[in-house]
């Protein structure tokens, strides 16, 4: 009897222990993650960054020494100094004549009473990147904008005089050249391979210091901050955002990866004070390559257009989004209109379609779409993925230029004026009682800014003796001219005073 009681007690204890272990292991013990054997590595199967067979996972440990990248990068970055000479600006000449002129003629005009306007001389400093051993340098357009003299100092302290090869205010890029051979230069990287969180270095000459290297990580891609679009309707912004320290003078310098490859041109900072406050922005090198090649080959950028109209969800109110059938988290670009002469219309894309990819690259935001299209020239064929009624389609589109064809666009006299123009609309022309005119919508860098004190909003009625009823008429009136007088008025001038601006075109180029 005693034996039976002992045996029963043992059995009950064993069952209880087994049950306790089972319950604890199932409900209370921390669960162990599954693992996946990857060679000698043991990687959790739910590790988000584990992508078998892809590059970049061989060494997940970030570098702690950037000396090799700095050694490669610093010789190819140069110090650019510019000088703008003082200039006398012509004062506006009003058509309404003074009393002396009315009564006695122009010979009695009081010359001594005319005001003379001067723009003061300026000196500035920036950076640039050597891209060839024979002296071609890429920098920001705003670094060399309107400069009368440009000097370039290498890391070896040798100084050269540089000349401008071409500029593109739309991307804020410029190419300049010095006469030398056997120079160190940076190799192009691939900005498409750049990842958020990746280590990068900014190399330049901030605050007039000698070569300076700072390190940070990529904090965002395809960022638009509105710095280029403030003055140009066709500006392109798709910046690489980093937290590498960048200050005034870094503009035009290099953003490199840890292999010393050029992945961007530093262009701007986000700051309430004008000094570095946490973020800087670089133009991705894949866009830089296209712009540089066009400037060197054609003298201007051969810009391609898909031919769609769209709206940016981030700038729309909730009511506007609802009316357009859009949302802020839309993973694509909704097409609002398709001009009949554009590439998109020829490819079968329609209003309401949502463009998701260009040549297989996701375009979930407008900056991403702009960057992808801007890498191509008119006549290039691209594949376009789009959604229609929640079904995905792929179309082949042949990109066109702004004129709606695939011809090479040669530089015109209007390019050298450094402004954007639009034809005066018919309704306003009728209200003013004029045949037409050309509105100067923006003024950037060029002859108008250098030689006059013209402001945006000026309506050009004549160039010399030729009427300028539209943009094409203005272009034709300026072709082949050495000097010309622009006649017009400011649209916001309630008295509609007629003003004149004299331009000297002789030192630009042959058109």
C-alpha positions in Angstrom: 0.0 0.0 0.0 2.8 2.3 0.9 4.6 1.5 -2.4 1.5 2.3 -4.4 1.1 5.7 -2.7 4.8 6.5 -3.4 4.5 5.5 -7.1 1.3 7.5 -7.5 3.0 10.6 -6.0 5.9 10.2 -8.3 3.7 9.9 -11.4 1.6 12.9 -10.4 4.8 15.0 -9.8 6.2 14.0 -13.2 3.0 14.8 -15.0 2.8 18.1 -13.2 6.5 19.0 -14.0 6.0 18.0 -17.7 2.9 20.1 -17.9 4.5 23.1 -16.3 7.5 22.9 -18.7 5.1 22.6 -21.7 3.0 25.6 -20.7 6.0 27.8 -19.8 7.8 27.0 -23.1 4.7 27.7 -25.1 3.3 30.8 -23.5 5.9 32.4 -21.2 9.4 31.7 -22.5 10.7 34.4 -25.0 10.4 33.0 -28.5 13.7 32.5 -30.4 13.8 33.9 -33.9 14.3 31.4 -36.7 17.6 31.6 -38.5 18.8 31.3 -42.0 22.2 29.9 -42.8 24.1 32.2 -45.1 27.6 30.7 -45.5 29.3 31.3 -42.2 26.8 33.9 -41.2 23.6 33.1 -39.2 21.0 35.7 -40.1 17.5 35.9 -38.6 14.9 35.0 -41.3 12.8 38.1 -40.4 15.8 40.5 -40.7 14.4 43.2 -43.0 17.7 44.0 -44.7 18.6 40.4 -45.6 18.4 40.1 -49.4 20.2 37.0 -50.6 22.4 37.5 -53.7 22.4 41.3 -53.6 25.4 43.6 -53.5 26.1 45.6 -50.4 25.5 43.0 -47.8 29.0 41.5 -47.6 30.1 44.0 -45.0 27.3 45.5 -42.9 29.7 47.2 -40.5 30.0 50.9 -41.3 33.5 52.2 -42.1 35.3 54.0 -39.3 38.1 55.5 -41.3 37.5 57.8 -44.3 41.1 58.7 -44.9 41.3 56.7 -48.2 38.2 58.3 -49.6 39.5 61.7 -48.6 42.8 61.0 -50.2 41.2 60.1 -53.5 38.6 62.9 -53.4 40.5 66.1 -52.4 42.9 66.4 -55.4 40.0 66.5 -57.8 38.1 69.4 -56.0 39.1 72.9 -56.8 38.7 76.4 -55.3 36.8 78.8 -57.5 37.0 82.6 -57.0 34.9 85.0 -59.1 34.9 88.7 -59.6 32.1 90.9 -61.0 33.4 94.3 -62.0 31.4 97.5 -61.2 29.1 98.5 -64.0 27.2 101.5 -64.9 23.6 100.6 -65.6 21.6 102.6 -68.1 18.7 104.5 -66.5 15.2 103.9 -67.8 14.4 106.4 -70.7 10.8 107.4 -70.5 8.9 108.2 -73.7 7.3 111.2 -72.0 9.6 114.0 -72.7 10.7 116.7 -70.2 9.5 120.3 -70.6 12.9 121.4 -71.9 12.6 118.8 -74.7 9.0 119.7 -75.5 9.8 123.4 -76.0 13.4 123.4 -77.1 14.2 120.0 -78.5 16.5 117.2 -77.4 19.7 119.3 -77.7 18.5 121.3 -74.6 18.1 118.2 -72.5 19.8 118.6 -69.1 22.4 115.9 -69.3 23.7 116.8 -65.9 20.4 116.0 -64.3 20.4 112.4 -65.5 21.0 109.9 -62.8 23.7 107.3 -63.4 23.2 103.9 -61.7 26.1 101.7 -60.8 26.1 98.1 -59.6 29.0 97.6 -57.2 31.8 95.1 -57.8 31.5 91.7 -56.2 33.8 88.9 -55.3 32.7 85.4 -54.4 34.1 82.0 -53.6 32.9 78.5 -54.4 34.1 75.0 -55.3 34.3 72.8 -58.4 35.1 69.3 -59.4 37.6 68.3 -62.1 36.0 65.7 -64.4 38.8 65.3 -67.0 42.6 65.5 -67.0 42.6 68.4 -69.5 40.8 70.9 -67.2 37.0 70.5 -67.6 35.3 71.4 -64.3 31.7 71.1 -63.2 30.3 73.5 -60.6 27.1 75.3 -59.8 25.7 77.9 -62.1 25.2 80.3 -59.2 29.0 80.0 -58.4 30.0 81.5 -61.8 26.8 83.4 -62.5 27.6 86.8 -64.3 31.3 86.6 -63.3 33.7 88.8 -65.3 36.7 86.9 -64.0 37.0 83.3 -62.8 40.1 81.9 -61.2 40.6 78.3 -60.2 43.1 77.1 -57.6 44.0 73.4 -57.4 44.8 71.5 -54.2 48.4 71.9 -55.2 47.9 75.7 -54.9 48.4 76.3 -58.6 46.1 79.0 -59.9 44.6 79.2 -63.4 42.2 81.5 -65.3 39.0 79.7 -66.3 36.4 80.3 -69.0 32.7 79.3 -69.1 31.9 76.5 -71.5 28.2 76.3 -70.7 25.6 76.9 -68.0 22.2 75.4 -67.1 20.2 77.4 -64.6 17.4 74.8 -64.6 19.6 72.4 -62.8 22.0 75.0 -61.3 25.0 73.4 -63.1 27.8 74.9 -65.2 31.0 73.7 -66.9 34.1 75.7 -66.9 37.6 75.0 -68.2 41.2 75.7 -67.4 44.1 75.2 -69.8 46.3 72.4 -68.3 47.1 68.7 -68.8 47.6 65.7 -66.6 45.2 66.9 -63.9 43.7 64.7 -61.2 40.0 64.2 -61.6 37.2 62.3 -59.9 35.5 59.2 -61.4 31.7 59.3 -61.7 29.8 57.0 -59.4 26.2 55.9 -59.7 23.7 58.0 -57.8 21.0 55.4 -58.4 22.9 53.0 -56.1 23.0 55.5 -53.3 21.0 54.4 -50.3 19.5 56.3 -47.4 21.8 55.8 -44.4 24.9 55.4 -46.5 28.1 57.2 -45.5 29.1 60.1 -47.7 31.8 62.8 -47.7 31.4 66.5 -48.8 34.6 68.0 -50.2 35.1 71.7 -50.9 36.4 75.1 -49.8 33.8 76.4 -47.3 34.2 79.9 -45.9 37.4 80.5 -47.9 39.2 77.8 -46.0 41.6 75.3 -47.7 40.3 71.9 -48.8 37.8 70.7 -46.2 36.3 67.2 -45.9 33.2 66.5 -43.8 31.3 63.2 -43.3 27.6 62.3 -42.9 25.0 60.0 -44.1 22.4 60.2 -46.9 19.2 61.2 -45.1 16.9 61.3 -48.1 16.7 61.1 -51.9 14.7 62.8 -54.6 14.2 65.9 -52.4 12.8 69.1 -53.8 13.2 72.3 -51.8 12.1 75.0 -54.2 15.4 76.8 -54.5 15.6 76.4 -58.3 11.9 76.7 -59.0 11.7 80.1 -57.4 13.0 81.8 -60.6 12.5 79.2 -63.3 9.3 77.4 -64.3 11.2 74.5 -65.9 13.7 74.0 -63.1 14.6 70.5 -62.0 15.1 69.5 -58.4 15.8 65.9 -57.2 18.5 66.4 -54.5 20.4 63.9 -52.5 19.9 65.1 -48.9 22.7 64.6 -46.4 23.8 65.7 -43.0 27.4 66.2 -43.9 28.4 69.7 -42.9 28.2 72.1 -45.9 28.7 75.9 -45.7 29.0 78.8 -48.1 31.8 78.1 -50.4 31.0 74.4 -50.6 28.7 75.1 -53.5 29.9 73.2 -56.6 32.0 70.8 -54.6 31.9 67.1 -54.5 29.8 64.6 -52.6 31.6 61.3 -52.7 31.0 57.8 -51.5 33.5 55.9 -49.3 35.2 54.6 -52.5 36.0 58.2 -53.5 33.6 58.2 -56.4 31.6 61.3 -57.3 27.9 60.8 -56.5 26.7 64.4 -56.4 27.5 68.1 -56.7 26.8 70.1 -53.5 24.4 72.8 -54.3 22.4 74.1 -51.3 21.8 74.0 -47.5 18.7 74.2 -45.4 19.3 76.9 -42.9 17.4 79.7 -41.1 20.7 81.6 -40.6 22.6 81.0 -43.9 25.1 78.7 -42.2 25.0 75.0 -41.8 22.1 73.9 -39.6 21.8 70.2 -40.3 21.0 69.4 -43.9 22.7 69.9 -47.2 21.6 69.0 -50.8 23.5 67.7 -53.8 22.6 67.2 -57.4 22.8 63.5 -58.2 25.7 62.6 -60.5 23.6 60.7 -63.0 21.8 64.0 -63.8 25.1 65.9 -63.7 26.6 63.6 -66.3 23.7 64.2 -68.8 23.8 68.0 -68.3 27.6 68.1 -68.6 27.7 66.0 -71.8 25.1 68.2 -73.4 26.8 71.4 -72.5 30.1 70.2 -73.9 28.6 68.7 -77.1 25.8 71.1 -78.0 26.4 74.2 -75.9 23.0 73.9 -74.2 21.0 71.1 -72.6 18.8 69.0 -74.9 15.8 68.7 -72.6 13.2 66.0 -73.2 9.6 66.2 -72.2 7.1 63.4 -71.6 4.2 65.7 -72.5 1.9 65.5 -69.5 0.3 67.9 -67.1 0.2 67.0 -63.4 -0.2 68.4 -59.9 1.9 67.9 -56.9 -0.2 66.3 -54.1 2.1 67.9 -51.5 1.0 71.4 -52.6 -2.7 70.7 -52.8 -5.4 71.3 -50.2 -7.6 68.4 -49.1 -10.5 69.7 -51.2 -8.3 70.0 -54.3 -7.0 66.4 -53.7 -10.6 65.1 -53.4 -11.7 67.0 -56.5 -8.8 65.5 -58.5 -9.3 62.0 -57.0 -5.9 62.0 -55.5 -4.3 61.3 -52.1 -1.1 62.4 -50.5 0.2 58.9 -50.3 -0.4 58.2 -54.0 2.5 55.9 -55.2 2.8 57.6 -58.6 2.0 60.7 -60.7 -1.6 61.2 -61.7 -1.9 62.6 -65.2 -4.3 65.6 -65.3 -4.0 66.4 -69.0 -2.2 65.0 -72.1 -1.4 67.6 -74.8 -2.1 66.0 -78.2 1.3 66.8 -79.6 3.3 65.3 -76.7 5.1 62.0 -76.4 2.6 60.7 -73.8 -0.3 61.1 -76.1 1.4 59.3 -78.9 2.2 56.4 -76.4 -1.5 56.1 -75.5 -1.3 57.6 -72.0 -4.6 59.3 -71.0 -5.9 61.7 -68.4 -6.4 59.9 -65.1 -3.6 57.4 -65.6 -1.1 57.1 -62.8 2.6 56.9 -63.9 4.5 54.6 -61.6 7.8 53.8 -63.4 10.1 55.2 -66.1 12.4 52.5 -67.6 11.7 50.3 -64.6 12.6 53.0 -62.0 9.9 53.9 -59.6 8.5 57.4 -59.8 6.3 57.8 -56.8 7.0 61.5 -56.6 7.3 64.4 -59.0 11.0 65.0 -58.3 11.7 61.3 -59.1 9.8 61.6 -62.4 11.6 64.9 -63.3 15.0 63.4 -62.6 14.3 60.3 -64.7 13.0 62.2 -67.7 15.7 64.9 -67.5 18.4 62.2 -68.1 17.2 61.7 -71.6 17.2 63.9 -74.8 14.5 64.4 -77.4 14.3 61.3 -79.6 15.2 58.8 -76.8 12.7 56.0 -76.2 11.6 55.2 -72.7 9.2 52.6 -71.2 6.4 54.0 -69.1 4.5 51.9 -66.5 1.1 53.3 -65.5 -2.1 52.3 -63.8 -5.5 52.6 -65.4 -8.5 51.4 -63.5 -6.1 49.6 -61.0 -4.6 47.6 -63.9 -0.9 48.0 -64.8 0.1 48.8 -68.4 3.5 49.5 -70.1 3.9 51.9 -73.0 6.8 53.0 -75.1 7.2 56.7 -75.5 9.6 58.7 -77.8 10.4 61.8 -75.9 10.1 65.2 -77.6 11.5 68.7 -77.1 9.5 71.7 -76.1 8.6 72.4 -79.7 6.9 69.0 -80.0 9.6 67.3 -82.2 12.8 65.3 -81.8 15.2 67.8 -83.4 18.4 69.0 -81.8 17.6 72.4 -80.2 20.4 74.8 -81.0 21.2 77.7 -78.7 19.3 80.9 -79.7 19.8 84.5 -78.9 17.1 84.2 -76.3 19.2 81.7 -74.3 21.9 84.4 -73.9 19.5 87.0 -72.7 19.2 85.0 -69.5 15.4 85.3 -69.1 12.2 83.4 -69.6 9.6 84.8 -71.9 5.9 84.2 -72.7 3.6 85.7 -75.3 1.1 88.2 -74.0 -2.4 86.6 -73.9 -4.9 87.8 -76.4 -7.4 89.1 -73.8 -4.9 91.3 -72.2 -3.7 92.6 -75.5 -7.2 93.6 -76.5 -7.7 95.4 -73.2 -4.5 97.3 -73.7 -5.3 98.1 -77.3 -2.1 96.5 -78.7 -1.4 93.8 -81.2 0.5 91.6 -78.8 3.8 91.5 -76.8 6.3 89.4 -75.0 6.3 89.2 -71.2 9.6 88.8 -69.4 8.5 86.4 -66.7 11.8 85.7 -64.9 15.4 87.1 -65.2 18.3 84.9 -64.2 21.8 85.2 -65.5 22.7 86.7 -68.9 22.8 89.8 -71.0 19.6 91.4 -69.6 20.9 91.2 -66.0 24.4 92.3 -66.9 23.5 95.2 -69.1 20.2 96.6 -67.8 18.1 97.1 -64.6 15.1 95.5 -66.2 12.7 93.7 -63.8 10.3 90.8 -64.4 6.9 91.9 -65.7 8.3 94.0 -68.5 6.3 93.7 -71.7 8.4 94.0 -74.9 6.5 95.6 -77.7 9.4 96.2 -80.1 13.0 95.1 -80.6 14.5 97.9 -82.7 11.9 98.7 -85.4 10.4 95.2 -85.4 7.2 94.5 -83.5 7.4 91.6 -81.1 3.8 90.3 -80.9 5.0 86.9 -79.6 8.2 85.0 -78.5 9.0 83.8 -82.1 8.8 87.4 -83.3 11.2 88.6 -80.6 13.7 85.8 -81.5 13.6 86.7 -85.2 14.0 90.4 -84.4 17.2 89.8 -82.4 18.8 87.4 -84.8 22.0 88.8 -86.3 21.9 92.0 -84.4 24.9 93.6 -82.7 22.9 96.2 -80.8 19.2 96.6 -80.2 16.8 98.7 -78.2 13.9 96.9 -76.5 10.8 99.0 -76.1 7.9 98.3 -73.8 6.2 98.9 -70.5 5.6 97.2 -67.1 2.3 95.3 -66.8 1.7 96.7 -63.3 2.3 100.3 -64.3 -1.0 102.1 -64.2 0.3 104.9 -66.4 1.8 102.5 -68.9 4.9 104.5 -69.3 7.0 103.4 -72.3 10.5 102.4 -71.4 13.6 101.4 -73.3 16.5 99.1 -72.6 19.6 98.9 -74.8 21.3 95.6 -75.3 24.7 94.9 -76.8 24.7 91.4 -78.4 28.0 91.7 -80.2 30.1 89.9 -77.5 27.8 86.8 -77.1 27.9 84.4 -80.0 27.0 84.1 -83.6 23.4 82.9 -84.0 
